[in-house]
């Protein structure tokens, strides 16, 4: 330290090693702080998502009860025209027909779906072929 620095009350400048150590420490603290913030945000978001999923599940159960009430109402309405056992049988057959249609349409959708891995494999094979062609052109 020179006399002018000592007289002016200046501190000596930190060495490069000290600066690197300080930078490493501050960077580590910054990363830890950012990770803690991200963790808090994800936790809060997951909590809201969990509550939402639970409410959707509850809505589905209540809707199922509503469908059951509509089925009962359909049976009761048919009892005005036919006997109760026949009304229940007609409604049951109608429900099985609807379920069968849903199953056939669902089966068609599932069998028509190709796994994404096949598309990726085809894309990768095309990329390899393109690279081979480029390599062969460059070597000739």
PyMOL commands that set and color helices and strands:
alter all, ss='L'
color gray80, all
select helices_A, chain A and resi 3-8+16-78+84-112+116-139
alter helices_A, ss='H'
color red, helices_A
deselect
rebuild
show_as cartoon
